[in-house]
Amino acid sequence: MLYVEEKTSDSFGCAWKHYGRQLSNNLNTEFLSLVRLWKESDFKDKVVLDVGCGAGRLSRLVASYGAKCVVSVDLSGAVDEALELSRDYSNIHFLQASLLDVMVLQRNGNSWKLTGRK
């Protein structure tokens, strides 16, 4: 892991582990305002990639919209918290990795192929 990745991971991981359980009462409205062109129904039966998922709150939200599969990636150890908080969602899959390592994410049937930096 690069120095900058390690420092970013430590910082965000600590924050998400501490604040990951705190959800805004308006999370649904806040999220949909960020993705203005989309509605809840647009996520139904889709495969969604959540990059920088932190504690997984948006992953859970999209999963609750009926996404077929949510692949959630974060550099930090916050994915452990995300996994714990998301136990009730069988359609979310967490991956602790740098995006430099997850350069290609391909779906082949029911499996995923990950390739990264050389």
Summary of the structure (lengths in Angstrom):
residues: 118
radius of gyration: 14.4
end to end distance: 12.9
largest distance: 43.0
contacts: 331
relative contact order: 0.17
helix: 38%
strand: 22%
